[in-house]
């Protein structure tokens, strides 16, 4: 932002710190938890990832908006993240797939963004002090009541104890048969019969469902509130637990008893990702903890303990499974090489496993896609 330009957006932290910049996207105000994401691509997938409910995302990569947006890259119907913070204002998009500019897309969907921010300084503050509560305001006239903005940031309740899966899950069950994008046809439908998989939707990304279909699954998606009877009535060959937002302990209030009953009444293979991983850990007797600033990005190294293989993964979580809390019969399979936090578990004597990272690679590398194939192979 030029020294002579008038700020049209303000980011207020609960501790009173203020960042001024240029607003784009929608006008108005939003309160949320602030996190940072280190991915170098996939900003549209990030903004539409249901796991970002209740959060504003700071992008550490400066070139945000340079490839525009297009309907094929949405991970759900509308953006879920409350807003975005970037270093440089978006330039005109330059990509053959673009159908709309990022700023216009955000404005049409009621999402606020701020550019011209020192994202390095902001990211250091998040790392040192934890994910802050913030208020983000965009006013083309540059009129900001700073005291009210800071008060709004302080009034944000935070994600601890908050069940957000109920807000982003599907309203009713549906079938999914769309497979992963491939040149030259884009997304194609699965036509061959496959393994019957019930996916419990805590905030499922579309590309996860596509990966299941591409790996050989006939997928039926059920809401997060689905009962054990409703899940087992489909007589599935496998059960999948999706990603999602919020505090896993809060969502576990209704999800954990369902999973415990499924595990006690069925030997069906089960695979979980992200919040689904945390739900499984809670159902097996483990516990979860709030992280200082979470893991958000497409370049996180994860080690598979049994093989020693290191995978570069996509992550998005602010809570983690406490690896020390896992009971007898449950083993830790993956750990983060950034901080040693748990990234995977499995039952010793059952075809039940889960990972914290996102093997669907949307955005991010494809190192972990084999997990979908592993799930199909054990069914």
C-alpha positions as a LaTeX table, in Angstrom:
\begin{tabular}{lrrr}
\hline
Residue & $x$ (\AA) & $y$ (\AA) & $z$ (\AA) \\
\hline
Unk1 & 0.00 & 0.00 & 0.00 \\
Unk2 & 1.36 & 3.39 & $-0.95$ \\
Unk3 & 2.11 & 5.81 & 1.85 \\
Unk4 & $-0.27$ & 8.31 & 0.20 \\
Unk5 & $-3.20$ & 5.96 & $-0.29$ \\
Unk6 & $-6.14$ & 5.91 & 2.09 \\
Unk7 & $-6.65$ & 2.59 & 3.87 \\
Unk8 & $-9.96$ & 0.98 & 2.96 \\
Unk9 & $-9.64$ & $-2.06$ & 5.24 \\
Unk10 & $-8.55$ & $-2.69$ & 8.80 \\
Unk11 & $-7.61$ & $-5.89$ & 10.60 \\
Unk12 & $-7.93$ & $-5.55$ & 14.38 \\
Unk13 & $-6.46$ & $-8.13$ & 16.75 \\
Unk14 & $-7.93$ & $-8.76$ & 20.18 \\
Unk15 & $-4.72$ & $-7.42$ & 21.80 \\
Unk16 & $-5.30$ & $-4.05$ & 20.15 \\
Unk17 & $-2.82$ & $-4.45$ & 17.27 \\
Unk18 & $-4.10$ & $-2.88$ & 14.04 \\
Unk19 & $-3.16$ & $-3.60$ & 10.43 \\
Unk20 & $-4.38$ & $-1.20$ & 7.75 \\
Unk21 & $-4.56$ & $-2.08$ & 4.06 \\
Unk22 & $-6.66$ & $-1.99$ & 0.92 \\
Unk23 & $-9.95$ & $-3.87$ & 0.96 \\
Unk24 & $-11.34$ & $-6.00$ & $-1.84$ \\
Unk25 & $-14.18$ & $-8.45$ & $-2.14$ \\
Unk26 & $-17.26$ & $-7.71$ & $-0.05$ \\
Unk27 & $-17.73$ & $-4.66$ & 2.16 \\
Unk28 & $-18.61$ & $-5.01$ & 5.82 \\
Unk29 & $-17.12$ & $-6.67$ & 8.88 \\
Unk30 & $-16.30$ & $-10.21$ & 10.02 \\
Unk31 & $-15.03$ & $-11.70$ & 13.28 \\
Unk32 & $-13.09$ & $-14.96$ & 13.40 \\
Unk33 & $-9.95$ & $-16.76$ & 14.48 \\
Unk34 & $-6.93$ & $-15.82$ & 12.36 \\
Unk35 & $-4.66$ & $-18.53$ & 10.93 \\
Unk36 & $-1.97$ & $-18.58$ & 8.25 \\
Unk37 & $-1.64$ & $-20.93$ & 5.28 \\
Unk38 & 1.70 & $-21.61$ & 3.58 \\
Unk39 & 0.38 & $-23.16$ & 0.34 \\
Unk40 & 1.72 & $-21.69$ & $-2.91$ \\
Unk41 & $-1.40$ & $-22.61$ & $-4.88$ \\
Unk42 & $-5.05$ & $-23.44$ & $-4.33$ \\
Unk43 & $-6.39$ & $-20.30$ & $-2.68$ \\
Unk44 & $-9.86$ & $-21.02$ & $-4.07$ \\
Unk45 & $-9.84$ & $-24.56$ & $-2.66$ \\
Unk46 & $-8.69$ & $-23.14$ & 0.67 \\
Unk47 & $-11.43$ & $-20.50$ & 0.83 \\
Unk48 & $-14.11$ & $-23.12$ & 0.02 \\
Unk49 & $-12.77$ & $-25.80$ & 2.39 \\
Unk50 & $-15.46$ & $-26.36$ & 5.07 \\
Unk51 & $-12.70$ & $-26.95$ & 7.62 \\
Unk52 & $-12.04$ & $-23.18$ & 7.60 \\
Unk53 & $-15.42$ & $-22.28$ & 9.12 \\
Unk54 & $-14.92$ & $-19.62$ & 11.79 \\
Unk55 & $-11.50$ & $-18.58$ & 10.45 \\
Unk56 & $-9.87$ & $-15.82$ & 8.42 \\
Unk57 & $-6.89$ & $-17.01$ & 6.41 \\
Unk58 & $-3.58$ & $-15.17$ & 6.06 \\
Unk59 & $-1.77$ & $-16.35$ & 2.93 \\
Unk60 & 2.02 & $-16.34$ & 3.28 \\
Unk61 & 2.45 & $-16.72$ & $-0.49$ \\
Unk62 & 2.13 & $-13.23$ & $-2.05$ \\
Unk63 & 0.69 & $-14.08$ & $-5.49$ \\
Unk64 & $-2.95$ & $-14.63$ & $-4.53$ \\
Unk65 & $-5.56$ & $-14.14$ & $-7.25$ \\
Unk66 & $-3.17$ & $-14.50$ & $-10.18$ \\
Unk67 & $-5.04$ & $-17.47$ & $-11.70$ \\
Unk68 & $-8.56$ & $-16.20$ & $-11.00$ \\
Unk69 & $-11.33$ & $-18.56$ & $-9.98$ \\
Unk70 & $-13.50$ & $-21.14$ & $-11.72$ \\
Unk71 & $-16.42$ & $-23.35$ & $-10.64$ \\
Unk72 & $-14.44$ & $-26.59$ & $-10.98$ \\
Unk73 & $-12.11$ & $-25.72$ & $-8.09$ \\
Unk74 & $-14.78$ & $-25.12$ & $-5.44$ \\
Unk75 & $-14.55$ & $-27.63$ & $-2.60$ \\
Unk76 & $-18.11$ & $-26.82$ & $-1.56$ \\
Unk77 & $-20.91$ & $-24.62$ & $-2.89$ \\
Unk78 & $-19.78$ & $-21.32$ & $-1.34$ \\
Unk79 & $-16.68$ & $-19.95$ & 0.40 \\
Unk80 & $-16.58$ & $-21.03$ & 4.03 \\
Unk81 & $-13.59$ & $-19.09$ & 5.37 \\
Unk82 & $-14.76$ & $-15.75$ & 6.78 \\
Unk83 & $-12.14$ & $-13.70$ & 4.95 \\
Unk84 & $-8.62$ & $-13.51$ & 3.58 \\
Unk85 & $-5.46$ & $-11.51$ & 4.27 \\
Unk86 & $-2.79$ & $-11.10$ & 1.54 \\
Unk87 & 0.46 & $-9.20$ & 1.00 \\
Unk88 & $-0.19$ & $-7.93$ & $-2.52$ \\
Unk89 & $-3.49$ & $-6.86$ & $-4.02$ \\
Unk90 & $-4.65$ & $-9.40$ & $-6.64$ \\
Unk91 & $-3.52$ & $-8.65$ & $-10.18$ \\
Unk92 & $-5.57$ & $-9.39$ & $-13.28$ \\
Unk93 & $-5.87$ & $-13.14$ & $-13.60$ \\
Unk94 & $-3.91$ & $-15.00$ & $-16.25$ \\
Unk95 & $-5.03$ & $-18.60$ & $-16.66$ \\
Unk96 & $-7.00$ & $-20.42$ & $-19.33$ \\
Unk97 & $-9.36$ & $-21.92$ & $-16.74$ \\
Unk98 & $-10.28$ & $-18.60$ & $-15.08$ \\
Unk99 & $-13.87$ & $-17.45$ & $-15.46$ \\
Unk100 & $-13.93$ & $-14.71$ & $-12.80$ \\
Unk101 & $-11.57$ & $-12.40$ & $-10.90$ \\
Unk102 & $-10.91$ & $-13.26$ & $-7.25$ \\
Unk103 & $-12.16$ & $-9.88$ & $-5.96$ \\
Unk104 & $-15.44$ & $-10.14$ & $-7.89$ \\
Unk105 & $-15.91$ & $-13.74$ & $-6.72$ \\
Unk106 & $-15.40$ & $-12.76$ & $-3.08$ \\
Unk107 & $-17.73$ & $-9.79$ & $-3.40$ \\
Unk108 & $-20.50$ & $-11.87$ & $-4.95$ \\
Unk109 & $-20.23$ & $-14.33$ & $-2.08$ \\
Unk110 & $-20.02$ & $-11.91$ & 0.82 \\
Unk111 & $-16.40$ & $-12.52$ & 1.81 \\
Unk112 & $-14.08$ & $-9.72$ & 2.93 \\
Unk113 & $-10.39$ & $-9.46$ & 2.02 \\
Unk114 & $-7.53$ & $-7.12$ & 2.80 \\
Unk115 & $-4.32$ & $-6.57$ & 0.81 \\
Unk116 & $-1.14$ & $-4.60$ & 1.38 \\
Unk117 & $-0.45$ & $-6.32$ & 4.70 \\
Unk118 & 2.96 & $-7.26$ & 6.10 \\
Unk119 & 2.05 & $-10.96$ & 6.20 \\
Unk120 & 5.49 & $-11.93$ & 7.49 \\
Unk121 & 5.02 & $-9.81$ & 10.58 \\
Unk122 & 1.49 & $-11.11$ & 11.02 \\
Unk123 & 2.57 & $-14.74$ & 10.62 \\
Unk124 & 5.36 & $-14.31$ & 13.18 \\
Unk125 & 2.83 & $-12.88$ & 15.63 \\
Unk126 & 0.52 & $-15.88$ & 15.11 \\
Unk127 & 3.40 & $-18.35$ & 15.60 \\
Unk128 & 4.62 & $-16.65$ & 18.75 \\
Unk129 & 1.34 & $-15.87$ & 20.49 \\
Unk130 & $-1.10$ & $-18.36$ & 18.96 \\
Unk131 & $-4.03$ & $-17.89$ & 16.58 \\
Unk132 & $-5.63$ & $-14.58$ & 17.62 \\
Unk133 & $-9.25$ & $-13.53$ & 17.54 \\
Unk134 & $-9.69$ & $-10.72$ & 15.02 \\
Unk135 & $-12.18$ & $-8.41$ & 13.37 \\
Unk136 & $-11.75$ & $-7.54$ & 9.67 \\
Unk137 & $-13.53$ & $-4.51$ & 8.22 \\
Unk138 & $-13.73$ & $-3.22$ & 4.63 \\
Unk139 & $-15.09$ & 0.29 & 4.01 \\
Unk140 & $-14.28$ & 2.05 & 0.68 \\
Unk141 & $-14.53$ & 5.36 & 2.54 \\
Unk142 & $-11.89$ & 4.35 & 5.05 \\
Unk143 & $-14.13$ & 4.99 & 8.06 \\
Unk144 & $-13.25$ & 2.68 & 10.98 \\
Unk145 & $-14.30$ & 2.73 & 14.62 \\
Unk146 & $-11.14$ & 1.16 & 15.95 \\
Unk147 & $-12.41$ & 0.70 & 19.49 \\
Unk148 & $-15.47$ & $-1.18$ & 18.25 \\
Unk149 & $-13.33$ & $-3.34$ & 15.97 \\
Unk150 & $-11.04$ & $-4.38$ & 18.82 \\
Unk151 & $-14.08$ & $-5.01$ & 21.02 \\
Unk152 & $-15.59$ & $-7.19$ & 18.30 \\
Unk153 & $-12.36$ & $-9.19$ & 18.07 \\
Unk154 & $-12.35$ & $-9.69$ & 21.84 \\
Unk155 & $-16.00$ & $-10.73$ & 21.78 \\
Unk156 & $-15.38$ & $-13.57$ & 19.31 \\
Unk157 & $-15.96$ & $-16.75$ & 21.35 \\
Unk158 & $-13.20$ & $-18.79$ & 19.71 \\
Unk159 & $-13.30$ & $-22.33$ & 18.33 \\
Unk160 & $-12.74$ & $-24.22$ & 21.58 \\
Unk161 & $-15.97$ & $-25.96$ & 22.55 \\
Unk162 & $-17.60$ & $-25.04$ & 19.24 \\
Unk163 & $-19.34$ & $-27.67$ & 17.10 \\
Unk164 & $-19.17$ & $-26.30$ & 13.55 \\
Unk165 & $-19.68$ & $-29.60$ & 11.74 \\
Unk166 & $-23.44$ & $-29.22$ & 12.16 \\
Unk167 & $-23.25$ & $-25.94$ & 10.21 \\
Unk168 & $-21.36$ & $-27.29$ & 7.18 \\
Unk169 & $-22.63$ & $-30.87$ & 6.87 \\
Unk170 & $-25.15$ & $-31.87$ & 4.20 \\
Unk171 & $-28.85$ & $-31.54$ & 4.99 \\
Unk172 & $-29.71$ & $-35.00$ & 3.64 \\
Unk173 & $-28.00$ & $-38.05$ & 2.20 \\
Unk174 & $-26.89$ & $-38.19$ & $-1.45$ \\
Unk175 & $-24.90$ & $-40.33$ & $-3.87$ \\
Unk176 & $-21.52$ & $-39.25$ & $-5.26$ \\
Unk177 & $-20.01$ & $-40.62$ & $-8.50$ \\
Unk178 & $-17.82$ & $-37.78$ & $-9.85$ \\
Unk179 & $-14.14$ & $-38.71$ & $-10.15$ \\
Unk180 & $-10.91$ & $-36.69$ & $-10.07$ \\
Unk181 & $-10.20$ & $-34.06$ & $-12.72$ \\
Unk182 & $-8.18$ & $-35.38$ & $-15.64$ \\
Unk183 & $-7.16$ & $-33.98$ & $-18.99$ \\
Unk184 & $-8.87$ & $-33.57$ & $-21.44$ \\
Unk185 & $-12.36$ & $-34.36$ & $-20.14$ \\
Unk186 & $-12.20$ & $-32.74$ & $-16.69$ \\
Unk187 & $-14.50$ & $-34.43$ & $-14.19$ \\
Unk188 & $-16.13$ & $-37.65$ & $-15.40$ \\
Unk189 & $-18.69$ & $-39.87$ & $-13.73$ \\
Unk190 & $-17.97$ & $-43.30$ & $-12.37$ \\
Unk191 & $-20.06$ & $-45.92$ & $-14.21$ \\
Unk192 & $-18.60$ & $-49.25$ & $-13.09$ \\
Unk193 & $-19.79$ & $-50.91$ & $-9.86$ \\
Unk194 & $-17.47$ & $-50.57$ & $-6.90$ \\
Unk195 & $-17.16$ & $-50.98$ & $-3.16$ \\
Unk196 & $-20.10$ & $-49.52$ & $-1.23$ \\
Unk197 & $-18.79$ & $-46.76$ & 1.01 \\
Unk198 & $-20.77$ & $-44.61$ & 3.42 \\
Unk199 & $-19.08$ & $-41.24$ & 3.96 \\
Unk200 & $-20.08$ & $-39.38$ & 7.12 \\
Unk201 & $-19.97$ & $-35.68$ & 6.24 \\
Unk202 & $-18.49$ & $-33.48$ & 8.98 \\
Unk203 & $-17.66$ & $-30.90$ & 6.29 \\
Unk204 & $-16.43$ & $-33.03$ & 3.39 \\
Unk205 & $-14.36$ & $-31.56$ & 0.56 \\
Unk206 & $-15.54$ & $-32.52$ & $-2.91$ \\
Unk207 & $-12.11$ & $-33.73$ & $-3.95$ \\
Unk208 & $-12.04$ & $-36.26$ & $-1.12$ \\
Unk209 & $-15.26$ & $-37.75$ & $-2.44$ \\
Unk210 & $-13.80$ & $-37.69$ & $-5.97$ \\
Unk211 & $-10.74$ & $-39.57$ & $-4.74$ \\
Unk212 & $-12.95$ & $-42.25$ & $-3.19$ \\
Unk213 & $-14.85$ & $-42.60$ & $-6.47$ \\
Unk214 & $-11.61$ & $-42.72$ & $-8.50$ \\
Unk215 & $-10.21$ & $-45.39$ & $-6.19$ \\
Unk216 & $-13.18$ & $-47.65$ & $-6.90$ \\
Unk217 & $-15.93$ & $-46.69$ & $-4.46$ \\
Unk218 & $-19.68$ & $-46.21$ & $-4.84$ \\
Unk219 & $-20.13$ & $-43.38$ & $-2.33$ \\
Unk220 & $-23.22$ & $-42.51$ & $-0.30$ \\
Unk221 & $-22.82$ & $-39.37$ & 1.84 \\
Unk222 & $-24.69$ & $-39.07$ & 5.14 \\
Unk223 & $-25.02$ & $-36.02$ & 7.45 \\
Unk224 & $-22.78$ & $-35.68$ & 10.51 \\
Unk225 & $-25.76$ & $-36.51$ & 12.72 \\
Unk226 & $-26.36$ & $-39.90$ & 11.09 \\
Unk227 & $-26.96$ & $-42.69$ & 13.60 \\
Unk228 & $-25.22$ & $-46.04$ & 13.66 \\
Unk229 & $-28.43$ & $-47.69$ & 12.45 \\
Unk230 & $-28.63$ & $-45.29$ & 9.49 \\
Unk231 & $-24.99$ & $-45.95$ & 8.55 \\
Unk232 & $-25.16$ & $-49.73$ & 8.87 \\
Unk233 & $-28.53$ & $-49.91$ & 7.07 \\
Unk234 & $-26.62$ & $-49.26$ & 3.83 \\
Unk235 & $-24.65$ & $-52.47$ & 4.43 \\
Unk236 & $-21.43$ & $-50.72$ & 3.46 \\
Unk237 & $-18.18$ & $-52.40$ & 2.50 \\
Unk238 & $-16.41$ & $-49.49$ & 4.15 \\
Unk239 & $-17.10$ & $-46.35$ & 6.19 \\
Unk240 & $-15.33$ & $-43.03$ & 5.63 \\
Unk241 & $-15.11$ & $-40.16$ & 8.13 \\
Unk242 & $-14.59$ & $-36.76$ & 6.49 \\
Unk243 & $-12.73$ & $-33.59$ & 7.36 \\
Unk244 & $-14.50$ & $-30.71$ & 9.06 \\
Unk245 & $-14.20$ & $-27.59$ & 11.25 \\
Unk246 & $-14.44$ & $-26.71$ & 14.93 \\
Unk247 & $-13.55$ & $-28.44$ & 18.18 \\
Unk248 & $-13.53$ & $-32.24$ & 17.78 \\
Unk249 & $-14.55$ & $-32.70$ & 21.41 \\
Unk250 & $-17.73$ & $-30.68$ & 20.75 \\
Unk251 & $-18.63$ & $-32.60$ & 17.58 \\
Unk252 & $-17.75$ & $-35.78$ & 19.44 \\
Unk253 & $-20.71$ & $-35.23$ & 21.74 \\
Unk254 & $-22.91$ & $-36.95$ & 19.18 \\
Unk255 & $-20.39$ & $-38.41$ & 16.72 \\
Unk256 & $-18.34$ & $-40.47$ & 19.18 \\
Unk257 & $-21.24$ & $-42.60$ & 20.53 \\
Unk258 & $-22.25$ & $-43.32$ & 16.93 \\
Unk259 & $-18.75$ & $-44.45$ & 15.99 \\
Unk260 & $-18.35$ & $-46.52$ & 19.15 \\
Unk261 & $-21.52$ & $-48.38$ & 18.36 \\
Unk262 & $-20.45$ & $-48.93$ & 14.74 \\
Unk263 & $-17.12$ & $-50.30$ & 15.91 \\
Unk264 & $-18.77$ & $-52.60$ & 18.43 \\
Unk265 & $-21.40$ & $-53.98$ & 16.03 \\
Unk266 & $-19.44$ & $-54.17$ & 12.77 \\
Unk267 & $-16.05$ & $-55.26$ & 11.46 \\
Unk268 & $-16.39$ & $-53.02$ & 8.40 \\
Unk269 & $-13.14$ & $-51.22$ & 7.37 \\
Unk270 & $-13.07$ & $-47.58$ & 8.43 \\
Unk271 & $-10.94$ & $-44.67$ & 7.17 \\
Unk272 & $-10.88$ & $-41.11$ & 8.53 \\
Unk273 & $-9.28$ & $-37.83$ & 7.45 \\
Unk274 & $-8.68$ & $-34.66$ & 9.52 \\
Unk275 & $-11.72$ & $-34.17$ & 11.81 \\
Unk276 & $-12.67$ & $-37.74$ & 10.93 \\
Unk277 & $-9.25$ & $-38.79$ & 12.26 \\
Unk278 & $-9.92$ & $-36.90$ & 15.48 \\
Unk279 & $-13.42$ & $-38.39$ & 15.80 \\
Unk280 & $-11.98$ & $-41.89$ & 15.47 \\
Unk281 & $-9.29$ & $-41.19$ & 18.07 \\
Unk282 & $-11.90$ & $-39.93$ & 20.53 \\
Unk283 & $-14.12$ & $-42.95$ & 19.86 \\
Unk284 & $-11.19$ & $-45.26$ & 20.60 \\
Unk285 & $-10.43$ & $-43.56$ & 23.91 \\
Unk286 & $-7.88$ & $-40.90$ & 22.95 \\
Unk287 & $-8.14$ & $-37.16$ & 23.43 \\
Unk288 & $-7.60$ & $-34.01$ & 21.38 \\
Unk289 & $-5.89$ & $-30.71$ & 22.19 \\
Unk290 & $-6.02$ & $-27.15$ & 20.80 \\
Unk291 & $-2.82$ & $-26.27$ & 18.96 \\
Unk292 & $-0.98$ & $-22.96$ & 19.31 \\
Unk293 & $-1.37$ & $-21.95$ & 15.67 \\
Unk294 & $-2.34$ & $-25.18$ & 13.91 \\
Unk295 & $-1.07$ & $-26.66$ & 10.66 \\
Unk296 & $-2.32$ & $-25.05$ & 7.46 \\
Unk297 & $-0.52$ & $-25.49$ & 4.14 \\
Unk298 & 0.43 & $-27.79$ & 1.30 \\
Unk299 & 4.06 & $-28.41$ & 2.23 \\
Unk300 & 3.99 & $-30.24$ & 5.56 \\
Unk301 & 6.40 & $-33.19$ & 5.95 \\
Unk302 & 4.83 & $-36.25$ & 7.57 \\
Unk303 & 6.70 & $-39.45$ & 8.42 \\
Unk304 & 5.08 & $-42.89$ & 8.22 \\
Unk305 & 6.60 & $-44.59$ & 11.27 \\
Unk306 & 6.49 & $-48.20$ & 10.07 \\
Unk307 & 8.28 & $-47.57$ & 6.75 \\
Unk308 & 10.24 & $-44.41$ & 7.50 \\
Unk309 & 8.83 & $-42.85$ & 4.34 \\
Unk310 & 8.42 & $-39.07$ & 4.38 \\
Unk311 & 5.48 & $-37.57$ & 2.52 \\
Unk312 & 4.89 & $-33.90$ & 1.72 \\
Unk313 & 1.27 & $-33.32$ & 2.62 \\
Unk314 & $-1.57$ & $-30.82$ & 2.67 \\
Unk315 & $-2.87$ & $-29.94$ & 6.15 \\
Unk316 & $-5.58$ & $-27.84$ & 7.72 \\
Unk317 & $-6.25$ & $-28.31$ & 11.41 \\
Unk318 & $-6.15$ & $-26.27$ & 14.61 \\
Unk319 & $-6.72$ & $-29.24$ & 16.93 \\
Unk320 & $-4.64$ & $-32.40$ & 17.14 \\
Unk321 & $-4.86$ & $-35.91$ & 18.56 \\
Unk322 & $-2.69$ & $-36.33$ & 21.65 \\
Unk323 & $-0.48$ & $-39.26$ & 20.64 \\
Unk324 & 0.29 & $-40.00$ & 24.30 \\
Unk325 & $-3.39$ & $-40.60$ & 25.02 \\
Unk326 & $-3.87$ & $-43.51$ & 22.60 \\
Unk327 & $-5.02$ & $-46.66$ & 24.42 \\
Unk328 & $-3.69$ & $-50.20$ & 24.10 \\
Unk329 & $-4.65$ & $-51.68$ & 20.74 \\
Unk330 & $-4.27$ & $-48.37$ & 18.90 \\
Unk331 & $-0.91$ & $-47.45$ & 17.39 \\
Unk332 & 0.47 & $-44.20$ & 16.05 \\
Unk333 & 1.28 & $-44.50$ & 12.33 \\
Unk334 & 2.29 & $-40.98$ & 11.21 \\
Unk335 & 3.92 & $-37.96$ & 12.85 \\
Unk336 & 4.60 & $-34.39$ & 11.74 \\
Unk337 & 8.26 & $-33.64$ & 11.14 \\
Unk338 & 7.59 & $-29.99$ & 12.01 \\
Unk339 & 6.60 & $-30.55$ & 15.64 \\
Unk340 & 6.20 & $-34.29$ & 16.24 \\
Unk341 & 2.41 & $-34.06$ & 16.59 \\
Unk342 & 0.26 & $-37.04$ & 15.75 \\
Unk343 & $-0.78$ & $-37.42$ & 12.11 \\
Unk344 & $-2.16$ & $-40.95$ & 11.93 \\
Unk345 & $-3.45$ & $-43.95$ & 13.91 \\
Unk346 & $-4.68$ & $-47.48$ & 13.29 \\
Unk347 & $-6.19$ & $-50.27$ & 15.31 \\
Unk348 & $-3.78$ & $-53.18$ & 15.75 \\
Unk349 & $-6.30$ & $-55.96$ & 15.09 \\
Unk350 & $-8.93$ & $-54.23$ & 12.95 \\
Unk351 & $-9.00$ & $-52.63$ & 9.43 \\
Unk352 & $-9.53$ & $-49.20$ & 10.98 \\
Unk353 & $-7.18$ & $-46.27$ & 10.37 \\
Unk354 & $-7.07$ & $-42.50$ & 9.93 \\
Unk355 & $-4.73$ & $-39.62$ & 9.15 \\
Unk356 & $-4.62$ & $-35.97$ & 10.11 \\
Unk357 & $-3.34$ & $-34.74$ & 6.74 \\
Unk358 & $-5.27$ & $-34.44$ & 3.46 \\
Unk359 & $-4.35$ & $-37.12$ & 0.90 \\
Unk360 & $-6.80$ & $-35.75$ & $-1.68$ \\
Unk361 & $-4.23$ & $-33.04$ & $-2.57$ \\
Unk362 & $-6.60$ & $-30.16$ & $-3.09$ \\
Unk363 & $-4.53$ & $-28.09$ & $-2.83$ \\
Unk364 & $-1.24$ & $-29.80$ & $-2.34$ \\
Unk365 & 0.99 & $-32.70$ & $-3.37$ \\
Unk366 & $-0.28$ & $-36.19$ & $-4.20$ \\
Unk367 & 2.20 & $-38.16$ & $-2.06$ \\
Unk368 & $-0.54$ & $-39.63$ & 0.13 \\
Unk369 & $-3.14$ & $-40.68$ & $-2.44$ \\
Unk370 & $-2.15$ & $-44.30$ & $-1.77$ \\
Unk371 & $-4.24$ & $-44.11$ & 1.41 \\
Unk372 & $-7.44$ & $-44.20$ & $-0.66$ \\
Unk373 & $-6.12$ & $-47.26$ & $-2.51$ \\
Unk374 & $-5.18$ & $-48.84$ & 0.83 \\
Unk375 & $-8.74$ & $-48.30$ & 2.06 \\
Unk376 & $-10.17$ & $-49.98$ & $-1.04$ \\
Unk377 & $-7.71$ & $-52.87$ & $-0.83$ \\
Unk378 & $-8.69$ & $-53.77$ & 2.74 \\
Unk379 & $-12.41$ & $-53.80$ & 1.95 \\
\hline
\end{tabular}
